[in-house]
Amino acid sequence: MTYAIIETGGKQLRVEPGRFYDIELLHVDENAEVTIDKVLFVNNDGDVSIGQPLVAGATVTGTVMRHFRGRKVLVYKMKPKKKTRKKRGHRQEITRLMIDSISLNGTVLGGSKQESAPASAETSPEPAATAETAE
């Protein structure tokens, strides 16, 4: 299993190819491709690369699915016996990012391109086998 730990929006996040994640707002258009260079850790089926602080040559590529606002967070402050009350709300701007691939030094370690090739190879022998049994 291939995964990476990236830093975006001041937070660290463990990402895998083929999954989507909600991160802080990225100022790019929807359906645009984004490359994240702040990669702290890469694991490719047990082959580990640890950055000090970043892994050299590692990138994570993703596609922006949509932008939206998160749930409302209420902040309520009160001082007892002083009749002081403040109620404030906040909604964080969020970007949903689909991770397409993780690459290290130009080599794609995991992603949709790598996973689609074996699937087509598995389906091609089956029709040949059914054609032989039909004869």
DSSP file (Angstrom, degrees, kcal/mol; ACC not computed):
  #  RESIDUE AA STRUCTURE BP1 BP2  ACC     N-H-->O    O-->H-N    N-H-->O    O-->H-N    TCO  KAPPA ALPHA  PHI   PSI    X-CA   Y-CA   Z-CA
    1    1 A M              0   0    0      0, 0.0    44,-1.3     0, 0.0     2,-0.5   0.000 360.0 360.0 360.0 129.7    0.0    0.0    0.0
    2    2 A T  E     +A   44   0A   0     42,-0.2     2,-0.3    43,-0.1    42,-0.2  -0.837 360.0 151.4-100.7 130.2    1.4    3.4   -1.1
    3    3 A Y  E     -A   43   0A   0     40,-2.2    40,-2.8    -2,-0.5     2,-0.3  -0.972  22.1-158.5-150.2 165.2    0.7    6.4    1.0
    4    4 A A  E     -AB  42  15A   0     11,-2.3    11,-3.2    -2,-0.3     2,-0.5  -0.961  17.2-132.4-141.4 156.9    2.3    9.8    1.8
    5    5 A I  E     -AB  41  14A   0     36,-2.3    35,-2.9    -2,-0.3    36,-1.2  -0.971  33.9-179.0-112.1 120.7    2.2   12.4    4.6
    6    6 A I  E     -AB  39  13A   0      7,-2.8     7,-2.6    -2,-0.5     2,-0.5  -0.723  23.9-132.3-116.6 165.1    1.8   15.9    3.2
    7    7 A E  E     + B   0  12A   0     31,-2.1     2,-0.3    -2,-0.2    31,-0.3  -0.980  36.6 151.2-119.5 122.5    1.6   19.3    4.7
    8    8 A T  E >   + B   0  11A   0      3,-2.4     3,-1.3    -2,-0.5    16,-0.2  -0.980  65.0   7.9-149.6 137.3   -1.1   21.7    3.5
    9    9 A G  T 3  S-     0   0    0     -2,-0.3     3,-0.1     1,-0.3    16,-0.1   0.771 128.4 -61.3  66.1  26.0   -2.9   24.5    5.2
   10   10 A G  T 3  S+     0   0    0      1,-0.3     2,-0.3    14,-0.1    -1,-0.3   0.576 118.4 100.7  77.0   9.3   -0.6   24.3    8.3
   11   11 A K  E <   -B    8   0A   0     -3,-1.3    -3,-2.4    13,-0.0     2,-0.4  -0.898  68.8-128.0-125.7 155.5   -1.7   20.7    8.9
   12   12 A Q  E     -B    7   0A   0     -2,-0.3     2,-0.4    -5,-0.2    -5,-0.2  -0.858  28.9-175.7-103.5 139.6   -0.2   17.3    8.2
   13   13 A L  E     -B    6   0A   0     -7,-2.6    -7,-2.8    -2,-0.4     2,-0.6  -0.998  25.2-134.0-142.2 135.1   -2.4   14.7    6.4
   14   14 A R  E     -B    5   0A   0     -2,-0.4     2,-0.3    -9,-0.2    -9,-0.2  -0.802  34.6-173.5 -88.4 122.5   -1.9   11.1    5.4
   15   15 A V  E     -B    4   0A   0    -11,-3.2   -11,-2.3    -2,-0.6     5,-0.0  -0.903  15.4-168.3-124.3 148.5   -3.0   10.6    1.8
   16   16 A E    >   -     0   0    0     -2,-0.3     3,-1.2   -13,-0.2    83,-0.3  -0.958  35.6 -98.3-128.6 147.9   -3.5    7.6   -0.5
   17   17 A P  T 3  S+     0   0    0      0, 0.0    83,-0.2     0, 0.0    94,-0.1  -0.398 106.0  27.9 -65.8 142.2   -4.1    7.5   -4.3
   18   18 A G  T 3  S+     0   0    0     81,-3.0     2,-0.3     1,-0.3    82,-0.1   0.460 101.2  98.3  88.5   1.8   -7.7    7.2   -5.3
   19   19 A R    <   -     0   0    0     -3,-1.2    80,-2.7    80,-0.3     2,-0.3  -0.839  64.2-132.4-118.4 158.1   -9.2    8.7   -2.2
   20   20 A F  E     -D   98   0B   0     -2,-0.3     2,-0.3    78,-0.2    78,-0.3  -0.836  18.2-166.6-111.5 152.8  -10.5   12.3   -1.6
   21   21 A Y  E     -D   97   0B   0     76,-2.5    76,-3.1    -2,-0.3     2,-0.7  -0.975  21.1-128.7-136.9 146.5   -9.7   14.5    1.4
   22   22 A D  E     +D   96   0B   0     -2,-0.3     2,-0.2    74,-0.2    74,-0.2  -0.879  40.6 164.9 -98.1 116.7  -11.2   17.7    2.7
   23   23 A I  E     -D   95   0B   0     72,-2.7    72,-2.7    -2,-0.7     3,-0.1  -0.704  44.1 -70.8-123.7 174.0   -8.4   20.3    3.3
   24   24 A E  E    S-D   94   0B   0     -2,-0.2    70,-0.2    70,-0.2    -1,-0.1  -0.288  76.7 -65.4 -65.9 157.4   -8.3   24.0    3.9
   25   25 A L        -     0   0    0     68,-1.2     2,-0.5     1,-0.1    -1,-0.2  -0.108  46.1-161.6 -53.4 128.3   -9.2   26.2    0.9
   26   26 A L        -     0   0    0     -3,-0.1     2,-2.0     2,-0.1    -1,-0.1  -0.950  22.1-130.1-106.1 132.0   -6.8   26.1   -2.1
   27   27 A H        +     0   0    0     -2,-0.5     2,-0.3    68,-0.0    -2,-0.0  -0.459  69.5 107.1 -86.2  68.2   -7.3   29.1   -4.5
   28   28 A V  S    S-     0   0    0     -2,-2.0    -2,-0.1     4,-0.1     3,-0.1  -0.920  72.9 -94.2-135.9 162.6   -7.6   27.1   -7.7
   29   29 A D    >   -     0   0    0     -2,-0.3     3,-1.2     1,-0.1    35,-0.2  -0.304  48.8 -89.6 -74.4 160.6  -10.5   26.4  -10.0
   30   30 A E  T 3  S+     0   0    0      1,-0.2    35,-0.2    33,-0.1    -1,-0.1  -0.411 112.9  22.4 -67.9 149.0  -12.6   23.2   -9.8
   31   31 A N  T 3  S+     0   0    0     33,-2.9     2,-0.3     1,-0.3    -1,-0.2   0.604  94.3 134.5  65.3  15.6  -11.4   20.3  -11.9
   32   32 A A    <   -     0   0    0     -3,-1.2    32,-2.4    32,-0.2     2,-0.4  -0.671  58.6-118.2 -90.6 149.8   -7.9   21.8  -11.9
   33   33 A E  E     -E   63   0B   0     -2,-0.3     2,-0.4    30,-0.2    30,-0.2  -0.724  28.8-164.0 -90.4 136.7   -4.8   19.7  -11.2
   34   34 A V  E     -E   62   0B   0     28,-3.5    28,-2.9    -2,-0.4     2,-0.5  -0.959   8.0-156.4-123.4 136.5   -2.8   20.5   -8.1
   35   35 A T  E     -E   61   0B   0     -2,-0.4     2,-0.6    26,-0.2    26,-0.2  -0.964   7.4-158.9-114.0 125.0    0.8   19.4   -7.3
   36   36 A I  E     +E   60   0B   0     24,-3.2    24,-2.1    -2,-0.5   -28,-0.1  -0.907  12.4 179.3-106.3 121.9    1.8   19.4   -3.6
   37   37 A D        +     0   0    0     -2,-0.6     2,-1.9    22,-0.2    21,-0.2   0.600  58.3  93.7 -96.8 -14.1    5.6   19.5   -3.0
   38   38 A K        +     0   0    0    -31,-0.3   -31,-2.1    22,-0.1     2,-0.5  -0.540  52.4 158.7 -82.6  78.5    5.5   19.5    0.8
   39   39 A V  E     +A    6   0A   0     -2,-1.9    16,-3.0    19,-0.3   -33,-0.2  -0.912  18.7 177.4-106.7 122.0    5.8   15.8    1.3
   40   40 A L  E     +     0   0A   0    -35,-2.9    11,-2.4    -2,-0.5     2,-0.3   0.728  67.2  12.1 -94.8 -25.9    7.2   14.7    4.7
   41   41 A F  E     -AC   5  50A   0    -36,-1.2   -36,-2.3     9,-0.2     2,-0.4  -0.988  56.4-167.5-156.8 138.6    7.0   10.9    4.3
   42   42 A V  E     -AC   4  49A   0      7,-2.4     7,-2.8    -2,-0.3     2,-0.5  -0.998   2.8-173.1-133.4 131.1    6.5    8.3    1.6
   43   43 A N  E     -AC   3  48A   0    -40,-2.8   -40,-2.2    -2,-0.4     2,-0.5  -0.986   3.0-179.2-124.2 120.7    5.8    4.6    2.0
   44   44 A N  E >  S-AC   2  47A   0      3,-2.3     3,-1.6    -2,-0.5   -42,-0.2  -0.808  75.5 -47.5-120.7  88.4    5.7    2.4   -1.0
   45   45 A D  T 3  S-     0   0    0    -44,-1.3   -43,-0.1    -2,-0.5     3,-0.1   0.895 123.5 -34.8  52.7  46.8    4.9   -1.2    0.1
   46   46 A G  T 3  S+     0   0    0    -45,-0.4     2,-0.9     1,-0.2    -1,-0.3   0.194 111.1 117.3  96.8 -16.4    7.4   -1.1    2.9
   47   47 A D  E <   -C   44   0A   0     -3,-1.6    -3,-2.3     2,-0.0     2,-0.4  -0.780  53.3-162.0 -85.8 107.9   10.0    1.0    1.1
   48   48 A V  E     -C   43   0A   0     -2,-0.9     2,-0.5    -5,-0.2    -5,-0.2  -0.753  19.3-172.3-103.6 135.3   10.1    4.1    3.4
   49   49 A S  E     -C   42   0A   0     -7,-2.8    -7,-2.4    -2,-0.4     2,-0.5  -0.986   9.5-168.3-123.8 119.1   11.4    7.6    2.5
   50   50 A I  E     -C   41   0A   0     -2,-0.5    -9,-0.2    -9,-0.2     2,-0.2  -0.916  12.3-140.1-111.1 130.5   11.6   10.1    5.4
   51   51 A G        -     0   0    0    -11,-2.4     4,-0.3    -2,-0.5     3,-0.1  -0.518  10.5-131.4 -89.2 156.4   12.2   13.7    4.8
   52   52 A Q  S    S-     0   0    0      2,-1.1     2,-0.1    -2,-0.2   -12,-0.0  -0.602 102.8 -37.0-132.2  74.1   14.4   16.1    6.9
   53   53 A P  S    S+     0   0    0      0, 0.0    -2,-0.3     0, 0.0     2,-0.3  -0.985 147.0  21.2 -88.2 -20.0   12.0   18.0    6.8
   54   54 A L  S    S-     0   0    0     -4,-0.1    -2,-1.1    -3,-0.1     2,-0.5  -0.828  76.8-114.7-113.7 150.8   10.8   17.3    3.2
   55   55 A V    >   -     0   0    0    -16,-3.0     3,-1.4    -2,-0.3   -16,-0.3  -0.705  38.9-121.3 -79.3 123.9   11.4   14.3    1.0
   56   56 A A  T 3  S+     0   0    0     -2,-0.5     3,-0.1     1,-0.2    49,-0.1  -0.489  90.3   6.3 -70.7 129.4   13.5   15.4   -2.0
   57   57 A G  T 3  S+     0   0    0     -2,-0.3    48,-2.4     1,-0.3    49,-0.6   0.527  95.3 130.9  80.5   6.8   11.9   14.9   -5.4
   58   58 A A  E <   + F   0 104B   0     -3,-1.4     2,-0.3    46,-0.2   -19,-0.3  -0.786  28.1 171.6 -97.7 135.4    8.5   13.7   -3.9
   59   59 A T  E     - F   0 103B   0     44,-2.4    44,-2.8    -2,-0.4     2,-0.5  -0.981  23.4-149.5-138.9 152.1    5.3   15.1   -5.2
   60   60 A V  E     -EF  36 102B   0    -24,-2.1   -24,-3.2    -2,-0.3     2,-0.4  -0.992  16.2-158.3-121.3 126.4    1.6   14.4   -4.7
   61   61 A T  E     +EF  35 101B   0     40,-2.6    39,-2.5    -2,-0.5    40,-1.8  -0.883  19.2 163.5-109.7 134.7   -0.8   15.2   -7.6
   62   62 A G  E     -EF  34  99B   0    -28,-2.9   -28,-3.5    -2,-0.4     2,-0.4  -0.935  31.7-126.0-144.7 167.1   -4.5   15.7   -7.1
   63   63 A T  E     -EF  33  98B   0     35,-2.8    35,-3.0    -2,-0.3     2,-0.5  -0.962  26.7-123.1-118.4 132.5   -7.6   17.1   -8.7
   64   64 A V  E     - F   0  97B   0    -32,-2.4   -33,-2.9    -2,-0.4    33,-0.2  -0.623  26.4-177.2 -74.9 119.7   -9.9   19.7   -7.0
   65   65 A M  E     -     0   0B   0     31,-3.0     2,-0.3    -2,-0.5    -1,-0.2   0.925  58.2 -36.7 -83.4 -49.8  -13.4   18.2   -6.9
   66   66 A R  E     - F   0  96B   0     30,-1.0    30,-2.9   -36,-0.1     2,-0.4  -0.984  47.0-121.0-166.6 165.2  -15.2   21.2   -5.4
   67   67 A H  E     + F   0  95B   0     -2,-0.3     2,-0.3    28,-0.2    28,-0.2  -0.928  40.4 150.3-112.9 140.6  -15.1   24.0   -2.9
   68   68 A F  E     - F   0  94B   0     26,-2.7    26,-3.6    -2,-0.4     2,-0.4  -0.940  42.6 -99.1-156.3 177.4  -17.6   24.3    0.0
   69   69 A R  E     - F   0  93B   0     -2,-0.3    24,-0.2    24,-0.2     3,-0.1  -0.876  35.4-130.5-109.1 140.8  -18.0   25.6    3.5
   70   70 A G  E     -     0   0B   0     22,-3.2    -1,-0.1    -2,-0.4     3,-0.1  -0.005  43.1 -60.8 -77.6-174.7  -17.7   23.3    6.5
   71   71 A R  E     -     0   0B   0      1,-0.1    21,-0.5    20,-0.1     2,-0.3  -0.301  62.2 -98.0 -67.0 152.7  -20.1   23.0    9.5
   72   72 A K  E     - F   0  91B   0     19,-0.1     2,-0.5    -3,-0.1    19,-0.2  -0.563  32.4-155.0 -76.9 132.5  -20.7   26.0   11.6
   73   73 A V  E     - F   0  90B   0     17,-2.8    17,-1.5    -2,-0.3     2,-0.4  -0.939   9.3-147.9-107.8 123.6  -18.7   26.2   14.8
   74   74 A L  E     - F   0  89B   0     -2,-0.5     2,-0.5    15,-0.2    15,-0.2  -0.779   7.7-163.8 -95.6 134.8  -20.2   28.3   17.6
   75   75 A V  E     - F   0  88B   0     13,-3.6    13,-2.9    -2,-0.4     2,-0.5  -0.973  10.9-177.0-117.2 116.7  -18.0   30.2   20.0
   76   76 A Y  E     - F   0  87B   0     -2,-0.5     2,-0.4    11,-0.2    11,-0.2  -0.963   3.0-175.1-121.2 121.7  -19.9   31.3   23.1
   77   77 A K  E     + F   0  86B   0      9,-2.9     9,-2.7    -2,-0.5     2,-0.4  -0.947   7.7 170.4-118.2 136.4  -18.2   33.4   25.8
   78   78 A M  E     - F   0  85B   0     -2,-0.4     7,-0.2     7,-0.2    -2,-0.0  -0.997  23.5-154.3-145.8 137.8  -19.8   34.3   29.1
   79   79 A K  E > > - F   0  84B   0      5,-2.0     3,-1.5    -2,-0.4     5,-0.9  -0.960  31.9-124.6-110.2 118.6  -18.6   35.9   32.3
   80   80 A P  T 3 5S+     0   0    0      0, 0.0     5,-0.0     0, 0.0    -2,-0.0  -0.304  87.3   8.0 -65.5 144.3  -20.7   34.9   35.2
   81   81 A K  T 3 5S+     0   0    0      1,-0.1     0, 0.0     3,-0.0     0, 0.0   0.522 113.4  82.0  67.8   8.9  -22.3   37.6   37.3
   82   82 A K  T < 5S-     0   0    0     -3,-1.5    -1,-0.1     2,-0.1     3,-0.1   0.451  93.5-127.0-117.3  -5.0  -21.3   40.3   34.9
   83   83 A K  T   5 +     0   0    0     -4,-0.5     2,-0.6     1,-0.2    -5,-0.0   0.863  60.9 142.8  57.4  38.9  -24.1   40.0   32.3
   84   84 A T  E   < + F   0  79B   0     -5,-0.9    -5,-2.0     2,-0.0     2,-0.4  -0.949  18.1 161.8-112.9 119.2  -21.5   39.7   29.5
   85   85 A R  E     - F   0  78B   0     -2,-0.6     2,-0.4    -7,-0.2    -7,-0.2  -1.000  14.2-176.8-138.8 138.0  -22.2   37.3   26.7
   86   86 A K  E     - F   0  77B   0     -9,-2.7    -9,-2.9    -2,-0.4     2,-0.5  -0.996   2.4-172.8-134.4 129.9  -20.8   36.9   23.2
   87   87 A K  E     + F   0  76B   0     -2,-0.4     2,-0.3   -11,-0.2   -11,-0.2  -0.978  13.5 168.7-124.3 119.7  -22.0   34.4   20.6
   88   88 A R  E     - F   0  75B   0    -13,-2.9   -13,-3.6    -2,-0.5     2,-0.3  -0.934  16.0-155.1-128.7 150.5  -20.0   34.1   17.4
   89   89 A G  E     - F   0  74B   0     -2,-0.3     2,-0.3   -15,-0.2   -15,-0.2  -0.892   6.4-170.0-124.3 157.1  -20.1   31.6   14.6
   90   90 A H  E     - F   0  73B   0    -17,-1.5   -17,-2.8    -2,-0.3     2,-0.5  -0.989   8.5-166.6-148.1 136.2  -17.5   30.5   12.0
   91   91 A R  E     - F   0  72B   0     -2,-0.3     2,-0.2   -19,-0.2   -19,-0.1  -0.987  21.9-138.2-124.2 121.3  -17.6   28.4    8.9
   92   92 A Q  E     -     0   0B   0    -21,-0.5   -22,-3.2    -2,-0.5     2,-0.4  -0.551  16.0-122.7 -79.8 138.1  -14.3   27.2    7.4
   93   93 A E  E     - F   0  69B   0     -2,-0.2   -68,-1.2   -24,-0.2     2,-0.3  -0.684  37.4-168.6 -77.9 130.0  -13.8   27.3    3.6
   94   94 A I  E     -DF  24  68B   0    -26,-3.6   -26,-2.7    -2,-0.4     2,-0.4  -0.931  18.4-153.9-128.8 145.1  -12.9   23.7    2.5
   95   95 A T  E     -DF  23  67B   0    -72,-2.7   -72,-2.7    -2,-0.3     2,-0.6  -0.974  14.3-142.3-115.7 131.6  -11.6   22.2   -0.7
   96   96 A R  E     -DF  22  66B   0    -30,-2.9   -31,-3.0    -2,-0.4   -30,-1.0  -0.856  24.1-168.3 -93.8 119.4  -12.3   18.5   -1.6
   97   97 A L  E     -DF  21  64B   0    -76,-3.1   -76,-2.5    -2,-0.6     2,-0.6  -0.938  14.3-152.4-117.3 123.7   -9.1   17.1   -3.2
   98   98 A M  E     -DF  20  63B   0    -35,-3.0   -35,-2.8    -2,-0.5     2,-0.6  -0.844  20.8-134.8 -92.7 122.5   -9.0   13.8   -5.0
   99   99 A I  E     + F   0  62B   0    -80,-2.7   -81,-3.0    -2,-0.6   -37,-0.3  -0.682  26.6 176.8 -81.9 120.6   -5.5   12.3   -4.8
  100  100 A D  E     -     0   0B   0    -39,-2.5    12,-1.3    -2,-0.6     2,-0.3   0.891  57.6 -13.6 -90.3 -47.4   -4.4   11.0   -8.3
  101  101 A S  E     -GF 111  61B   0    -40,-1.8   -40,-2.6    10,-0.2     2,-0.4  -0.995  44.8-140.6-157.4 157.8   -0.8    9.9   -7.8
  102  102 A I  E     -GF 110  60B   0      8,-2.3     7,-2.8    -2,-0.3     8,-1.3  -0.993  28.6-174.1-119.6 126.9    2.2    9.9   -5.5
  103  103 A S  E     -GF 108  59B   0    -44,-2.8   -44,-2.4    -2,-0.4     2,-0.4  -0.938  14.9-163.6-127.9 149.8    5.6   10.2   -7.3
  104  104 A L  E >  S-GF 107  58B   0      3,-2.5     3,-1.7    -2,-0.4   -46,-0.2  -0.978  79.2 -17.1-133.7 117.0    9.2   10.0   -6.1
  105  105 A N  T 3  S-     0   0    0    -48,-2.4   -47,-0.1    -2,-0.4    -1,-0.1   0.863 129.5 -50.4  55.5  40.9   12.0   11.3   -8.3
  106  106 A G  T 3  S+     0   0    0    -49,-0.6     2,-0.5     1,-0.2    -1,-0.3   0.319 113.8 116.6  84.3  -8.0    9.7   11.2  -11.4
  107  107 A T  E <   -G  104   0B   0     -3,-1.7    -3,-2.5     1,-0.0     2,-0.6  -0.836  65.7-131.2 -97.1 126.0    8.6    7.6  -10.8
  108  108 A V  E     -G  103   0B   0     -2,-0.5    -5,-0.3    -5,-0.2     3,-0.1  -0.652  25.7-179.5 -77.6 116.7    4.8    7.2  -10.2
  109  109 A L  E     -     0   0B   0     -7,-2.8     2,-0.3    -2,-0.6    -1,-0.2   0.876  65.5  -1.0 -85.5 -41.6    4.5    5.0   -7.1
  110  110 A G  E    S+G  102   0B   0     -8,-1.3    -8,-2.3  -109,-0.0    -1,-0.3  -0.995  81.3 103.5-151.3 143.4    0.8    4.8   -6.8
  111  111 A G  E  > S-G  101   0B   0     -2,-0.3     4,-1.9   -10,-0.2   -10,-0.2  -0.964  74.7 -68.5 165.9-178.9   -2.1    6.2   -8.7
  112  112 A S  H  > S+     0   0    0    -12,-1.3     4,-1.7    -2,-0.3     5,-0.1   0.821 122.8  56.8 -68.6 -31.5   -4.9    5.7  -11.2
  113  113 A K  H  > S+     0   0    0    -13,-0.2     4,-0.9     1,-0.2    -1,-0.2   0.908 110.4  43.8 -66.2 -40.8   -2.5    5.2  -14.1
  114  114 A Q  H  4 S+     0   0    0      1,-0.2    -2,-0.2     2,-0.2    -1,-0.2   0.859 115.0  48.3 -73.2 -35.7   -0.7    2.4  -12.4
  115  115 A E  H  X S+     0   0    0     -4,-1.9     4,-0.9     1,-0.2    -1,-0.2   0.774 105.0  58.3 -77.9 -26.1   -3.9    0.6  -11.2
  116  116 A S  H  X S+     0   0    0     -4,-1.7     4,-1.5     1,-0.2    -1,-0.2   0.817  96.7  62.3 -75.9 -28.8   -5.7    0.7  -14.5
  117  117 A A  H  X S+     0   0    0     -4,-0.9     4,-1.6     1,-0.2     3,-0.2   0.931 103.5  45.8 -65.3 -47.4   -3.0   -1.2  -16.5
  118  118 A P  H  > S+     0   0    0      0, 0.0     4,-1.8     0, 0.0    -1,-0.2   0.847 108.2  58.5 -65.4 -30.8   -3.3   -4.5  -14.5
  119  119 A A  H  X S+     0   0    0     -4,-0.9     4,-1.3     1,-0.2    -2,-0.2   0.901 107.4  45.6 -65.6 -40.1   -7.1   -4.4  -14.6
  120  120 A S  H  X S+     0   0    0     -4,-1.5     4,-1.4     1,-0.2    -1,-0.2   0.837 110.2  54.9 -71.9 -31.7   -7.1   -4.4  -18.5
  121  121 A A  H  < S+     0   0    0     -4,-1.6    -1,-0.2     1,-0.2    -2,-0.2   0.845 106.9  51.5 -68.3 -33.3   -4.5   -7.1  -18.6
  122  122 A E  H  X S+     0   0    0     -4,-1.8     4,-0.6     1,-0.2    -1,-0.2   0.852 109.8  48.6 -72.1 -33.9   -6.7   -9.3  -16.4
  123  123 A T  H  < S+     0   0    0     -4,-1.3    -1,-0.2     1,-0.2    -2,-0.2   0.784 100.1  65.9 -79.0 -26.3   -9.7   -8.9  -18.6
  124  124 A S  T  X S+     0   0    0     -4,-1.4     4,-1.0     1,-0.2    -1,-0.2   0.876  98.6  49.9 -68.9 -37.5   -8.0   -9.7  -21.9
  125  125 A P  H  > S+     0   0    0      0, 0.0     4,-2.1     0, 0.0    -1,-0.2   0.823 101.1  66.3 -69.4 -27.4   -7.2  -13.4  -21.2
  126  126 A E  H  X S+     0   0    0     -4,-0.6     4,-2.2     1,-0.2     5,-0.2   0.919  99.6  46.7 -63.1 -46.7  -10.8  -14.2  -20.1
  127  127 A P  H  > S+     0   0    0      0, 0.0     4,-2.0     0, 0.0    -1,-0.2   0.884 112.0  52.5 -63.7 -34.6  -12.4  -13.6  -23.6
  128  128 A A  H  X S+     0   0    0     -4,-1.0     4,-1.7     1,-0.2    -2,-0.2   0.902 109.6  49.3 -64.6 -39.7   -9.7  -15.7  -25.2
  129  129 A A  H  X S+     0   0    0     -4,-2.1     4,-1.7     1,-0.2    -1,-0.2   0.883 111.6  47.9 -67.3 -38.6  -10.4  -18.5  -22.7
  130  130 A T  H  X S+     0   0    0     -4,-2.2     4,-1.4     1,-0.2    -1,-0.2   0.828 108.6  55.1 -72.6 -29.8  -14.1  -18.4  -23.4
  131  131 A A  H  X S+     0   0    0     -4,-2.0     4,-1.1    -5,-0.2    -2,-0.2   0.886 108.2  48.9 -68.2 -37.6  -13.5  -18.4  -27.2
  132  132 A E  H  < S+     0   0    0     -4,-1.7     3,-0.3     1,-0.2    -2,-0.2   0.882 111.4  48.7 -68.7 -38.4  -11.5  -21.6  -26.9
  133  133 A T  H  < S+     0   0    0     -4,-1.7    -1,-0.2     1,-0.2    -2,-0.2   0.781 106.4  57.7 -73.1 -25.6  -14.1  -23.3  -24.8
  134  134 A A  H  <        0   0    0     -4,-1.4    -1,-0.2     1,-0.2    -2,-0.2   0.806 360.0 360.0 -74.2 -28.3  -16.9  -22.3  -27.2
  135  135 A E     <        0   0    0     -4,-1.1    -1,-0.2    -3,-0.3    -2,-0.2   0.476 360.0 360.0 -77.1 360.0  -15.1  -24.1  -30.1
